[in-house]
Amino acid sequence: MKKTNILFLLIFLSIQYVSVGQESKYDFDTRHYVGGYFGLHFGSVLNINVSPNYGFYVLPRLSIGVGGSYQYYSNTLNVPPTQLNIFGGSVFSRFDIIDALYVHGEFEVLTYKTDMFSPIRQMEQIVSENVLIGAGYRQLFSYGEKSCIYIMLLFNLNDTFFTPYSNPVIRMGLEIHF
């Protein structure tokens, strides 16, 4: 296990070293960005997710931000069928390793009401606190170079029975810098 960690650290440091002398094509002349992601899954399990966010670069490569989340979840395979309205929010931080690659850390709180965990089918308020870490890749649009699409691969370090999704978490979205 230790050899794997050392190898990962060496690769991480070498990528950082190579990128120092290069001119960045991601030099946004502004420090703010808005965006988010939209998720949709059809079938016996329907899941709709809308999650806007706002970020701010506090340093040239480090940004922090906040986000909101709404998910509608319906599973007709359960007896009785399950329908959930999940609300939440998050705070996150990103560090740009190289132009298009960044690491992402996030603390997210989701809440929903359900009776599916109660043996007497009584409604309960469930709160799920999630710690997500991972990496992301962004690609600029050619128009204006102020917008980009991104994909992130995240892992929930606090995955519990009450978390409404499983590891790994894959997010794709859009950002507009202003």
Secondary structure, DSSP 4 states (H G I P E B T S, - for coil): -HHHHHHHHHHHHHHHHHHTTSPPTT--SSSEEEEEEEEEE-SSEEEEEEEEEEEEEEETTEEEEEEEEEEEEEETTSSS-EEEEEEEEEEEEEEESSSSEEEEEEEEEEEEEESTT-TT---EEEEEEEEEEEEEEEEE-TTTTSEEEEEEEEEETT--TT-SS-SSEEEEEEEEE-
